[in-house]
Amino acid sequence: MTTPRAVWRSVIQYRNFHQPRTLGHEFGWAVPRDVPLETRSAYRGLLRAASYLPDSVARKYAYDRIKARFRAGRDKSNARSRANPDVKGPTRLDRGRLRKAIASKNMLENASNGDLDALQKVLMFVYGRQGERKRELLKTLLHPRDGNTTNISAMQQMVDNGGGSAIEFRPDEKLYKFIRSQQENQPIEAVKQKIRQVNVKIPKESLWGRPVPLRLQKSTLNRWWATTLEKLLPPIPRCEWERLRDLATSVVPLEKPPPRRKAPPGPPELGIDWVLRFKPGDWICVSETCRHHNPAARTNCRKCHSSPATGETEAPPFFMSGPVAINRNAILEVEKWERKAKEANMLITSRRAEAPEAEAGEAKMKETWFRSRSMRRLYASVWRFTSTMEYDAETKKMVVDWGGPKAAAYAGEITKPTEEDLELLEGVEEYHQEGVTDKEQNLQEVSRRRRWLDEVRSQNLGNRKPLKIIRASSA
């Protein structure tokens, strides 16, 4: 077990060269931030985390979504740099996008490592319950049968402006049909997304007894449409809905998680004694790609360390070098973490010595990280929020189908017992006495146990034997 990198980052702190904390501070050097390098690292980390998701549809959607967003951001950044050639370096928008990319990478890594909450959030994005795909499905739902695209632009303006729209919004009949269907079948878990009213309620008169102005009626109607469209859960294609249903109801087997590639061996972790050798102002290399694993070789390496004062050598762009500031509290945290890691390692070693088959069990658990029951419940919770809508040629109406609850008991269905259950409960009815109620039978059982307890106590007092020996002899 090795020390996590986040703890070491708190141990070794870099100070800003351009803005020193005090005027007389000698060491204020810092490594300039390489945002393009961090962007490429975040892009590769996102693709790597998306490739380990346990769902094939989620892997494909995340892969395409990551590539599309990064390419769109690259095109916008190039256009902005061509328009403003004087502005150099990353902007505030670039840093914000990089921060969001790192947060998304952490969410995907947690989802692929067994965090069911993070995986549920990913599946909600994949199946259009939130995010960009929900907007795309809403556009498909608002597309009328005559081919008029006015509703789509009006809906976009209403949702963005919170009810204000310059274009008049004229909903189609199938939209009212779907809103009414969602109100009748909306999930119990959707507390904030429940649709309370199918039609907007506009009062005829104001508080002063005067008729409501037309402008106020229009703004109230647009505001209601904006909130309703935000709560709407648009239908998904039939094939995706049936796949979710089959996975939730155990019709098809679950997919196996993709195999993970083994990480290449890296440099060994350096202990606290090695860190304490340096003083504030000393230069060390904390790069992960440094080939000098020996601490002495790292310290004396001219390629890894460069002094800004002398300017003898220039640090490579992939190496981070800077003056060291030792944080004593962080060192105590590292010592505490290493002590716990050693105790846990000793515990695992002792258990393996007692049971040699533990290693095979651990390998098996790593292969089946997600349990089948948990995954099916997760698919059922997502399926509960999804629906599909098709046009029936016979009835000439739109038919909406919603996902079922997590368990059959919520729908009022009683499961039939299996043969193993019947064998386990065989002969239970023989213990019930005919003509005697349950309350009388319980009273008889209590009195019988009291009589047996009195006999045991009397024998124990006469023979001076422990109670356990008497029970064993009587048995």
MOFENMO-V993728 format. One record per residue. N is the residue number from 1. RES is the residue in three letters. SS is DSSP state (H for helix, E for strand, L for the rest). Layout:
N&RES&SS + N&RES&SS
This chain:
1&MET&L + 2&THR&L + 3&THR&L + 4&PRO&L + 5&ARG&H + 6&ALA&H + 7&VAL&H + 8&TRP&H + 9&ARG&H + 10&SER&H + 11&VAL&H + 12&ILE&E + 13&GLN&E + 14&TYR&L + 15&ARG&L + 16&ASN&L + 17&PHE&L + 18&HIS&L + 19&GLN&L + 20&PRO&L + 21&ARG&L + 22&THR&L + 23&LEU&L + 24&GLY&L + 25&HIS&L + 26&GLU&L + 27&PHE&L + 28&GLY&L + 29&TRP&L + 30&ALA&L + 31&VAL&L + 32&PRO&L + 33&ARG&L + 34&ASP&L + 35&VAL&H + 36&PRO&H + 37&LEU&H + 38&GLU&H + 39&THR&H + 40&ARG&H + 41&SER&H + 42&ALA&H + 43&TYR&H + 44&ARG&H + 45&GLY&H + 46&LEU&H + 47&LEU&H + 48&ARG&H + 49&ALA&H + 50&ALA&H + 51&SER&L + 52&TYR&L + 53&LEU&L + 54&PRO&L + 55&ASP&L + 56&SER&H + 57&VAL&H + 58&ALA&H + 59&ARG&H + 60&LYS&H + 61&TYR&H + 62&ALA&H + 63&TYR&H + 64&ASP&H + 65&ARG&H + 66&ILE&H + 67&LYS&H + 68&ALA&H + 69&ARG&H + 70&PHE&H + 71&ARG&H + 72&ALA&H + 73&GLY&H + 74&ARG&H + 75&ASP&H + 76&LYS&H + 77&SER&H + 78&ASN&H + 79&ALA&H + 80&ARG&H + 81&SER&H + 82&ARG&H + 83&ALA&H + 84&ASN&L + 85&PRO&L + 86&ASP&L + 87&VAL&L + 88&LYS&L + 89&GLY&L + 90&PRO&L + 91&THR&L + 92&ARG&H + 93&LEU&H + 94&ASP&H + 95&ARG&H + 96&GLY&H + 97&ARG&H + 98&LEU&H + 99&ARG&H + 100&LYS&H + 101&ALA&H + 102&ILE&H + 103&ALA&H + 104&SER&H + 105&LYS&H + 106&ASN&H + 107&MET&H + 108&LEU&H + 109&GLU&H + 110&ASN&H + 111&ALA&H + 112&SER&H + 113&ASN&L + 114&GLY&L + 115&ASP&L + 116&LEU&H + 117&ASP&H + 118&ALA&H + 119&LEU&H + 120&GLN&H + 121&LYS&H + 122&VAL&H + 123&LEU&H + 124&MET&H + 125&PHE&H + 126&VAL&H + 127&TYR&L + 128&GLY&L + 129&ARG&L + 130&GLN&L + 131&GLY&L + 132&GLU&H + 133&ARG&H + 134&LYS&H + 135&ARG&H + 136&GLU&H + 137&LEU&H + 138&LEU&H + 139&LYS&H + 140&THR&H + 141&LEU&H + 142&LEU&H + 143&HIS&L + 144&PRO&L + 145&ARG&L + 146&ASP&L + 147&GLY&L + 148&ASN&L + 149&THR&L + 150&THR&H + 151&ASN&H + 152&ILE&H + 153&SER&H + 154&ALA&H + 155&MET&H + 156&GLN&H + 157&GLN&H + 158&MET&H + 159&VAL&H + 160&ASP&H + 161&ASN&H + 162&GLY&L + 163&GLY&L + 164&GLY&L + 165&SER&L + 166&ALA&L + 167&ILE&L + 168&GLU&L + 169&PHE&L + 170&ARG&L + 171&PRO&L + 172&ASP&L + 173&GLU&H + 174&LYS&H + 175&LEU&H + 176&TYR&H + 177&LYS&H + 178&PHE&H + 179&ILE&H + 180&ARG&H + 181&SER&H + 182&GLN&H + 183&GLN&H + 184&GLU&H + 185&ASN&H + 186&GLN&L + 187&PRO&L + 188&ILE&L + 189&GLU&L + 190&ALA&L + 191&VAL&L + 192&LYS&L + 193&GLN&L + 194&LYS&L + 195&ILE&L + 196&ARG&L + 197&GLN&L + 198&VAL&L + 199&ASN&L + 200&VAL&L + 201&LYS&L + 202&ILE&L + 203&PRO&L + 204&LYS&L + 205&GLU&E + 206&SER&L + 207&LEU&L + 208&TRP&L + 209&GLY&L + 210&ARG&L + 211&PRO&E + 212&VAL&L + 213&PRO&L + 214&LEU&H + 215&ARG&H + 216&LEU&H + 217&GLN&H + 218&LYS&H + 219&SER&H + 220&THR&H + 221&LEU&H + 222&ASN&H + 223&ARG&H + 224&TRP&H + 225&TRP&H + 226&ALA&H + 227&THR&H + 228&THR&H + 229&LEU&H + 230&GLU&H + 231&LYS&H + 232&LEU&L + 233&LEU&L + 234&PRO&L + 235&PRO&L + 236&ILE&L + 237&PRO&L + 238&ARG&H + 239&CYS&H + 240&GLU&H + 241&TRP&H + 242&GLU&H + 243&ARG&H + 244&LEU&H + 245&ARG&H + 246&ASP&H + 247&LEU&H + 248&ALA&H + 249&THR&L + 250&SER&L + 251&VAL&L + 252&VAL&L + 253&PRO&L + 254&LEU&L + 255&GLU&L + 256&LYS&L + 257&PRO&L + 258&PRO&L + 259&PRO&L + 260&ARG&L + 261&ARG&L + 262&LYS&L + 263&ALA&L + 264&PRO&L + 265&PRO&L + 266&GLY&L + 267&PRO&L + 268&PRO&L + 269&GLU&L + 270&LEU&L + 271&GLY&L + 272&ILE&H + 273&ASP&H + 274&TRP&H + 275&VAL&H + 276&LEU&H + 277&ARG&L + 278&PHE&L + 279&LYS&L + 280&PRO&L + 281&GLY&L + 282&ASP&L + 283&TRP&E + 284&ILE&E + 285&CYS&E + 286&VAL&L + 287&SER&L + 288&GLU&L + 289&THR&L + 290&CYS&L + 291&ARG&L + 292&HIS&L + 293&HIS&L + 294&ASN&L + 295&PRO&H + 296&ALA&H + 297&ALA&H + 298&ARG&H + 299&THR&H + 300&ASN&H + 301&CYS&L + 302&ARG&L + 303&LYS&L + 304&CYS&L + 305&HIS&L + 306&SER&L + 307&SER&L + 308&PRO&L + 309&ALA&L + 310&THR&L + 311&GLY&L + 312&GLU&L + 313&THR&L + 314&GLU&L + 315&ALA&L + 316&PRO&L + 317&PRO&L + 318&PHE&L + 319&PHE&L + 320&MET&L + 321&SER&E + 322&GLY&E + 323&PRO&E + 324&VAL&L + 325&ALA&E + 326&ILE&E + 327&ASN&L + 328&ARG&H + 329&ASN&H + 330&ALA&H + 331&ILE&H + 332&LEU&H + 333&GLU&H + 334&VAL&H + 335&GLU&H + 336&LYS&H + 337&TRP&H + 338&GLU&H + 339&ARG&H + 340&LYS&H + 341&ALA&H + 342&LYS&H + 343&GLU&H + 344&ALA&H + 345&ASN&H + 346&MET&H + 347&LEU&H + 348&ILE&H + 349&THR&H + 350&SER&H + 351&ARG&H + 352&ARG&H + 353&ALA&H + 354&GLU&H + 355&ALA&L + 356&PRO&L + 357&GLU&L + 358&ALA&H + 359&GLU&H + 360&ALA&H + 361&GLY&H + 362&GLU&H + 363&ALA&H + 364&LYS&H + 365&MET&H + 366&LYS&H + 367&GLU&H + 368&THR&L + 369&TRP&L + 370&PHE&L + 371&ARG&L + 372&SER&H + 373&ARG&H + 374&SER&H + 375&MET&H + 376&ARG&H + 377&ARG&H + 378&LEU&H + 379&TYR&H + 380&ALA&H + 381&SER&H + 382&VAL&H + 383&TRP&H + 384&ARG&H + 385&PHE&L + 386&THR&L + 387&SER&E + 388&THR&E + 389&MET&E + 390&GLU&E + 391&TYR&E + 392&ASP&E + 393&ALA&L + 394&GLU&L + 395&THR&L + 396&LYS&L + 397&LYS&E + 398&MET&E + 399&VAL&E + 400&VAL&E + 401&ASP&E + 402&TRP&E + 403&GLY&L + 404&GLY&L + 405&PRO&L + 406&LYS&L + 407&ALA&L + 408&ALA&L + 409&ALA&L + 410&TYR&L + 411&ALA&L + 412&GLY&L + 413&GLU&L + 414&ILE&L + 415&THR&L + 416&LYS&L + 417&PRO&L + 418&THR&L + 419&GLU&H + 420&GLU&H + 421&ASP&H + 422&LEU&H + 423&GLU&H + 424&LEU&H + 425&LEU&L + 426&GLU&L + 427&GLY&L + 428&VAL&H + 429&GLU&H + 430&GLU&H + 431&TYR&H + 432&HIS&L + 433&GLN&L + 434&GLU&L + 435&GLY&L + 436&VAL&L + 437&THR&L + 438&ASP&H + 439&LYS&H + 440&GLU&H + 441&GLN&H + 442&ASN&H + 443&LEU&H + 444&GLN&H + 445&GLU&H + 446&VAL&H + 447&SER&H + 448&ARG&H + 449&ARG&H + 450&ARG&H + 451&ARG&H + 452&TRP&H + 453&LEU&H + 454&ASP&H + 455&GLU&H + 456&VAL&H + 457&ARG&H + 458&SER&H + 459&GLN&H + 460&ASN&H + 461&LEU&H + 462&GLY&H + 463&ASN&H + 464&ARG&L + 465&LYS&L + 466&PRO&L + 467&LEU&H + 468&LYS&H + 469&ILE&H + 470&ILE&H + 471&ARG&H + 472&ALA&H + 473&SER&H + 474&SER&H + 475&ALA&L
